[in-house]
């Protein structure tokens, strides 16, 4: 699955266009490497997102095309 779509489906970032912009600005990294929005996300990947002065680091537990709001938190875990 594309990185920008995963960020939207998992609700780490609310909109896909915002996820795309964050990737273009270099604020999203997969396994400690800067990632483009088209990068492929797999189970076990570590995603780090920079939000201003703080960063969110999560591990991908599952990849799904769609999910309900309540189930979105089961796609990742905070590190």
N, CA, C and O atoms as CSV, one atom per row, in Angstrom:
chain,resi,resn,atom,element,x,y,z
A,1,UNK,N,N,0.846,-1.180,0.000
A,1,UNK,CA,C,0.000,0.000,0.000
A,1,UNK,C,C,0.887,1.238,0.000
A,1,UNK,O,O,1.960,1.242,0.604
A,2,UNK,N,N,0.444,2.266,-0.667
A,2,UNK,CA,C,1.171,3.535,-0.693
A,2,UNK,C,C,1.197,4.170,0.694
A,2,UNK,O,O,0.256,4.023,1.474
A,3,UNK,N,N,2.277,4.869,0.987
A,3,UNK,CA,C,2.446,5.513,2.283
A,3,UNK,C,C,1.357,6.535,2.561
A,3,UNK,O,O,0.793,6.548,3.655
A,4,UNK,N,N,1.046,7.396,1.592
A,4,UNK,CA,C,0.042,8.433,1.833
A,4,UNK,C,C,-1.331,7.815,2.118
A,4,UNK,O,O,-2.077,8.321,2.957
A,5,UNK,N,N,-1.661,6.736,1.430
A,5,UNK,CA,C,-2.948,6.074,1.680
A,5,UNK,C,C,-2.964,5.406,3.052
A,5,UNK,O,O,-3.981,5.450,3.744
A,6,UNK,N,N,-1.844,4.783,3.461
A,6,UNK,CA,C,-1.789,4.152,4.777
A,6,UNK,C,C,-1.971,5.186,5.881
A,6,UNK,O,O,-2.689,4.941,6.850
A,7,UNK,N,N,-1.329,6.335,5.741
A,7,UNK,CA,C,-1.454,7.378,6.764
A,7,UNK,C,C,-2.895,7.856,6.893
A,7,UNK,O,O,-3.345,8.170,7.995
A,8,UNK,N,N,-3.621,7.913,5.780
A,8,UNK,CA,C,-5.023,8.313,5.817
A,8,UNK,C,C,-5.898,7.206,6.403
A,8,UNK,O,O,-6.725,7.471,7.276
A,9,UNK,N,N,-5.726,5.968,5.933
A,9,UNK,CA,C,-6.557,4.855,6.401
A,9,UNK,C,C,-6.349,4.623,7.894
A,9,UNK,O,O,-7.307,4.344,8.615
A,10,UNK,N,N,-5.113,4.735,8.363
A,10,UNK,CA,C,-4.823,4.523,9.783
A,10,UNK,C,C,-5.185,5.737,10.630
A,10,UNK,O,O,-5.153,5.681,11.860
A,11,UNK,N,N,-5.529,6.831,9.964
A,11,UNK,CA,C,-5.919,8.085,10.610
A,11,UNK,C,C,-4.787,8.721,11.429
A,11,UNK,O,O,-5.043,9.465,12.377
A,12,UNK,N,N,-3.543,8.424,11.058
A,12,UNK,CA,C,-2.411,9.153,11.634
A,12,UNK,C,C,-2.395,10.574,11.087
A,12,UNK,O,O,-2.033,11.514,11.794
A,13,UNK,N,N,-2.794,10.726,9.812
A,13,UNK,CA,C,-3.000,12.030,9.182
A,13,UNK,C,C,-4.390,11.988,8.559
A,13,UNK,O,O,-4.753,11.002,7.918
A,14,UNK,N,N,-5.159,13.038,8.741
A,14,UNK,CA,C,-6.587,13.009,8.394
A,14,UNK,C,C,-6.880,12.962,6.901
A,14,UNK,O,O,-7.841,12.315,6.484
A,15,UNK,N,N,-6.069,13.636,6.088
A,15,UNK,CA,C,-6.357,13.706,4.648
A,15,UNK,C,C,-5.157,13.230,3.846
A,15,UNK,O,O,-4.009,13.428,4.244
A,16,UNK,N,N,-5.436,12.606,2.724
A,16,UNK,CA,C,-4.371,12.069,1.879
A,16,UNK,C,C,-3.515,13.174,1.281
A,16,UNK,O,O,-2.307,13.002,1.117
A,17,UNK,N,N,-4.123,14.304,0.955
A,17,UNK,CA,C,-3.340,15.411,0.399
A,17,UNK,C,C,-2.383,15.980,1.438
A,17,UNK,O,O,-1.267,16.375,1.103
A,18,UNK,N,N,-2.810,16.025,2.695
A,18,UNK,CA,C,-1.933,16.503,3.775
A,18,UNK,C,C,-0.787,15.510,3.975
A,18,UNK,O,O,0.351,15.917,4.211
A,19,UNK,N,N,-1.081,14.215,3.883
A,19,UNK,CA,C,-0.050,13.183,3.984
A,19,UNK,C,C,0.945,13.334,2.842
A,19,UNK,O,O,2.152,13.194,3.041
A,20,UNK,N,N,0.441,13.617,1.652
A,20,UNK,CA,C,1.290,13.828,0.477
A,20,UNK,C,C,2.225,15.016,0.691
A,20,UNK,O,O,3.416,14.935,0.391
A,21,UNK,N,N,1.681,16.120,1.211
A,21,UNK,CA,C,2.475,17.322,1.462
A,21,UNK,C,C,3.546,17.063,2.525
A,21,UNK,O,O,4.670,17.549,2.405
A,22,UNK,N,N,3.196,16.293,3.571
A,22,UNK,CA,C,4.161,15.971,4.627
A,22,UNK,C,C,5.317,15.144,4.063
A,22,UNK,O,O,6.472,15.352,4.436
A,23,UNK,N,N,5.009,14.217,3.175
A,23,UNK,CA,C,6.051,13.398,2.543
A,23,UNK,C,C,6.951,14.262,1.656
A,23,UNK,O,O,8.173,14.116,1.678
A,24,UNK,N,N,6.350,15.154,0.886
A,24,UNK,CA,C,7.118,16.031,0.002
A,24,UNK,C,C,8.035,16.966,0.789
A,24,UNK,O,O,9.114,17.326,0.317
A,25,UNK,N,N,7.604,17.357,1.990
A,25,UNK,CA,C,8.400,18.252,2.830
A,25,UNK,C,C,9.490,17.506,3.599
A,25,UNK,O,O,10.301,18.134,4.280
A,26,UNK,N,N,9.520,16.170,3.500
A,26,UNK,CA,C,10.546,15.379,4.181
A,26,UNK,C,C,10.277,15.137,5.646
A,26,UNK,O,O,11.203,14.847,6.403
A,27,UNK,N,N,9.021,15.251,6.066
A,27,UNK,CA,C,8.683,15.056,7.483
A,27,UNK,C,C,8.278,13.621,7.810
A,27,UNK,O,O,7.991,13.316,8.968
A,28,UNK,N,N,8.250,12.735,6.813
A,28,UNK,CA,C,7.862,11.344,7.044
A,28,UNK,C,C,9.029,10.445,6.665
A,28,UNK,O,O,9.608,10.582,5.587
A,29,UNK,N,N,9.371,9.512,7.571
A,29,UNK,CA,C,10.458,8.574,7.314
A,29,UNK,C,C,9.980,7.155,7.555
A,29,UNK,O,O,9.205,6.898,8.477
A,30,UNK,N,N,10.446,6.234,6.721
A,30,UNK,CA,C,10.184,4.812,6.911
A,30,UNK,C,C,11.527,4.143,7.174
A,30,UNK,O,O,12.452,4.253,6.370
A,31,UNK,N,N,11.628,3.448,8.309
A,31,UNK,CA,C,12.864,2.760,8.697
A,31,UNK,C,C,14.075,3.696,8.620
A,31,UNK,O,O,15.124,3.329,8.091
A,32,UNK,N,N,13.912,4.906,9.155
A,32,UNK,CA,C,14.962,5.933,9.239
A,32,UNK,C,C,15.462,6.438,7.889
A,32,UNK,O,O,16.588,6.923,7.787
A,33,UNK,N,N,14.631,6.327,6.852
A,33,UNK,CA,C,14.964,6.880,5.542
A,33,UNK,C,C,13.829,7.785,5.095
A,33,UNK,O,O,12.664,7.412,5.234
A,34,UNK,N,N,14.134,8.975,4.559
A,34,UNK,CA,C,13.061,9.847,4.056
A,34,UNK,C,C,12.230,9.106,3.007
A,34,UNK,O,O,12.774,8.421,2.141
A,35,UNK,N,N,10.911,9.253,3.095
A,35,UNK,CA,C,10.015,8.484,2.226
A,35,UNK,C,C,9.168,9.398,1.367
A,35,UNK,O,O,8.722,10.458,1.808
A,36,UNK,N,N,8.955,8.974,0.139
A,36,UNK,CA,C,8.026,9.654,-0.745
A,36,UNK,C,C,6.630,9.117,-0.486
A,36,UNK,O,O,6.469,8.062,0.128
A,37,UNK,N,N,5.616,9.842,-0.954
A,37,UNK,CA,C,4.223,9.424,-0.755
A,37,UNK,C,C,3.930,8.104,-1.447
A,37,UNK,O,O,3.020,7.383,-1.039
A,38,UNK,N,N,4.688,7.775,-2.489
A,38,UNK,CA,C,4.437,6.551,-3.241
A,38,UNK,C,C,5.180,5.346,-2.672
A,38,UNK,O,O,5.076,4.251,-3.224
A,39,UNK,N,N,5.934,5.522,-1.574
A,39,UNK,CA,C,6.684,4.413,-0.981
A,39,UNK,C,C,5.719,3.330,-0.500
A,39,UNK,O,O,4.606,3.618,-0.061
A,40,UNK,N,N,6.169,2.082,-0.592
A,40,UNK,CA,C,5.334,0.951,-0.191
A,40,UNK,C,C,5.486,0.694,1.308
A,40,UNK,O,O,6.599,0.652,1.833
A,41,UNK,N,N,4.345,0.524,1.990
A,41,UNK,CA,C,4.325,0.236,3.423
A,41,UNK,C,C,4.042,-1.251,3.607
A,41,UNK,O,O,3.109,-1.799,3.020
A,42,UNK,N,N,4.878,-1.898,4.445
A,42,UNK,CA,C,4.704,-3.313,4.737
A,42,UNK,C,C,4.567,-3.502,6.251
A,42,UNK,O,O,4.926,-2.620,7.031
A,43,UNK,N,N,4.047,-4.649,6.647
A,43,UNK,CA,C,3.948,-4.984,8.064
A,43,UNK,C,C,5.361,-5.048,8.635
A,43,UNK,O,O,6.253,-5.657,8.043
A,44,UNK,N,N,5.557,-4.411,9.794
A,44,UNK,CA,C,6.863,-4.393,10.440
A,44,UNK,C,C,7.651,-3.124,10.196
A,44,UNK,O,O,8.657,-2.896,10.868
A,45,UNK,N,N,7.232,-2.289,9.256
A,45,UNK,CA,C,7.920,-1.028,8.997
A,45,UNK,C,C,7.748,-0.073,10.169
A,45,UNK,O,O,6.725,-0.091,10.853
A,46,UNK,N,N,8.757,0.760,10.394
A,46,UNK,CA,C,8.702,1.806,11.414
A,46,UNK,C,C,8.523,3.139,10.685
A,46,UNK,O,O,9.358,3.526,9.867
A,47,UNK,N,N,7.432,3.829,10.990
A,47,UNK,CA,C,7.140,5.118,10.363
A,47,UNK,C,C,7.303,6.212,11.411
A,47,UNK,O,O,6.776,6.112,12.519
A,48,UNK,N,N,8.038,7.253,11.045
A,48,UNK,CA,C,8.223,8.401,11.932
A,48,UNK,C,C,7.714,9.644,11.222
A,48,UNK,O,O,8.113,9.934,10.094
A,49,UNK,N,N,6.823,10.380,11.895
A,49,UNK,CA,C,6.206,11.571,11.319
A,49,UNK,C,C,6.554,12.765,12.204
A,49,UNK,O,O,6.348,12.728,13.417
A,50,UNK,N,N,7.079,13.815,11.594
A,50,UNK,CA,C,7.396,15.033,12.332
A,50,UNK,C,C,6.223,15.994,12.306
A,50,UNK,O,O,5.809,16.455,11.242
A,51,UNK,N,N,5.689,16.296,13.487
A,51,UNK,CA,C,4.609,17.274,13.629
A,51,UNK,C,C,5.175,18.472,14.383
A,51,UNK,O,O,5.179,18.484,15.614
A,52,UNK,N,N,5.648,19.467,13.663
A,52,UNK,CA,C,6.214,20.645,14.325
A,52,UNK,C,C,7.432,20.271,15.135
A,52,UNK,O,O,8.425,19.807,14.575
A,53,UNK,N,N,7.380,20.465,16.453
A,53,UNK,CA,C,8.538,20.186,17.301
A,53,UNK,C,C,8.535,18.775,17.873
A,53,UNK,O,O,9.509,18.371,18.507
A,54,UNK,N,N,7.464,18.018,17.663
A,54,UNK,CA,C,7.445,16.649,18.193
A,54,UNK,C,C,7.325,15.642,17.059
A,54,UNK,O,O,6.899,15.975,15.953
A,55,UNK,N,N,7.704,14.422,17.352
A,55,UNK,CA,C,7.663,13.363,16.336
A,55,UNK,C,C,6.851,12.188,16.867
A,55,UNK,O,O,6.866,11.892,18.062
A,56,UNK,N,N,6.152,11.534,15.967
A,56,UNK,CA,C,5.371,10.344,16.300
A,56,UNK,C,C,6.026,9.170,15.599
A,56,UNK,O,O,6.278,9.216,14.395
A,57,UNK,N,N,6.305,8.105,16.366
A,57,UNK,CA,C,6.955,6.926,15.804
A,57,UNK,C,C,6.036,5.733,16.036
A,57,UNK,O,O,5.651,5.450,17.171
A,58,UNK,N,N,5.685,5.028,14.946
A,58,UNK,CA,C,4.777,3.888,15.042
A,58,UNK,C,C,5.336,2.706,14.262
A,58,UNK,O,O,6.120,2.868,13.327
A,59,UNK,N,N,4.907,1.504,14.674
A,59,UNK,CA,C,5.233,0.281,13.943
A,59,UNK,C,C,3.973,-0.200,13.245
A,59,UNK,O,O,2.905,-0.237,13.856
A,60,UNK,N,N,4.079,-0.567,11.985
A,60,UNK,CA,C,2.936,-1.036,11.200
A,60,UNK,C,C,2.635,-2.480,11.604
A,60,UNK,O,O,3.498,-3.351,11.491
A,61,UNK,N,N,1.410,-2.732,12.075
A,61,UNK,CA,C,0.991,-4.074,12.470
A,61,UNK,C,C,0.150,-4.756,11.412
A,61,UNK,O,O,0.158,-5.983,11.311
A,62,UNK,N,N,-0.580,-3.978,10.619
A,62,UNK,CA,C,-1.472,-4.539,9.613
A,62,UNK,C,C,-1.670,-3.498,8.515
A,62,UNK,O,O,-1.584,-2.294,8.759
A,63,UNK,N,N,-1.935,-3.982,7.304
A,63,UNK,CA,C,-2.188,-3.101,6.161
A,63,UNK,C,C,-3.531,-3.492,5.568
A,63,UNK,O,O,-3.712,-4.627,5.128
A,64,UNK,N,N,-4.481,-2.548,5.555
A,64,UNK,CA,C,-5.809,-2.790,4.998
A,64,UNK,C,C,-6.179,-1.629,4.091
A,64,UNK,O,O,-5.774,-0.490,4.322
A,65,UNK,N,N,-6.960,-1.934,3.049
A,65,UNK,CA,C,-7.384,-0.899,2.109
A,65,UNK,C,C,-8.351,0.094,2.749
A,65,UNK,O,O,-8.259,1.299,2.514
A,66,UNK,N,N,-9.266,-0.413,3.548
A,66,UNK,CA,C,-10.223,0.441,4.263
A,66,UNK,C,C,-10.394,-0.102,5.670
A,66,UNK,O,O,-10.120,-1.273,5.934
A,67,UNK,N,N,-10.847,0.754,6.565
A,67,UNK,CA,C,-11.096,0.330,7.937
A,67,UNK,C,C,-12.068,1.301,8.592
A,67,UNK,O,O,-12.190,2.453,8.176
A,68,UNK,N,N,-12.748,0.827,9.607
A,68,UNK,CA,C,-13.636,1.692,10.378
A,68,UNK,C,C,-12.807,2.527,11.344
A,68,UNK,O,O,-11.666,2.185,11.656
A,69,UNK,N,N,-13.379,3.601,11.803
A,69,UNK,CA,C,-12.666,4.516,12.684
A,69,UNK,C,C,-12.177,3.819,13.951
A,69,UNK,O,O,-11.052,4.053,14.393
A,70,UNK,N,N,-13.012,2.970,14.535
A,70,UNK,CA,C,-12.645,2.285,15.774
A,70,UNK,C,C,-11.525,1.269,15.560
A,70,UNK,O,O,-10.730,1.020,16.466
A,71,UNK,N,N,-11.460,0.683,14.366
A,71,UNK,CA,C,-10.457,-0.350,14.081
A,71,UNK,C,C,-9.141,0.224,13.561
A,71,UNK,O,O,-8.166,-0.512,13.414
A,72,UNK,N,N,-9.100,1.511,13.284
A,72,UNK,CA,C,-7.892,2.120,12.698
A,72,UNK,C,C,-6.691,2.021,13.621
A,72,UNK,O,O,-5.561,1.903,13.146
A,73,UNK,N,N,-6.907,2.067,14.921
A,73,UNK,CA,C,-5.804,2.018,15.878
A,73,UNK,C,C,-5.132,0.654,15.930
A,73,UNK,O,O,-4.035,0.529,16.473
A,74,UNK,N,N,-5.771,-0.369,15.374
A,74,UNK,CA,C,-5.193,-1.712,15.364
A,74,UNK,C,C,-4.207,-1.902,14.217
A,74,UNK,O,O,-3.560,-2.946,14.130
A,75,UNK,N,N,-4.082,-0.911,13.335
A,75,UNK,CA,C,-3.155,-1.012,12.218
A,75,UNK,C,C,-1.727,-0.676,12.606
A,75,UNK,O,O,-0.798,-0.994,11.864
A,76,UNK,N,N,-1.530,-0.036,13.761
A,76,UNK,CA,C,-0.194,0.394,14.191
A,76,UNK,C,C,-0.118,0.404,15.703
A,76,UNK,O,O,-1.132,0.330,16.396
A,77,UNK,N,N,1.128,0.500,16.211
A,77,UNK,CA,C,1.322,0.709,17.649
A,77,UNK,C,C,2.412,1.741,17.846
A,77,UNK,O,O,3.381,1.793,17.088
A,78,UNK,N,N,2.246,2.565,18.874
A,78,UNK,CA,C,3.223,3.618,19.156
A,78,UNK,C,C,4.489,3.019,19.750
A,78,UNK,O,O,4.447,2.049,20.507
A,79,UNK,N,N,5.621,3.624,19.385
A,79,UNK,CA,C,6.914,3.194,19.925
A,79,UNK,C,C,7.449,4.310,20.816
A,79,UNK,O,O,8.532,4.179,21.387
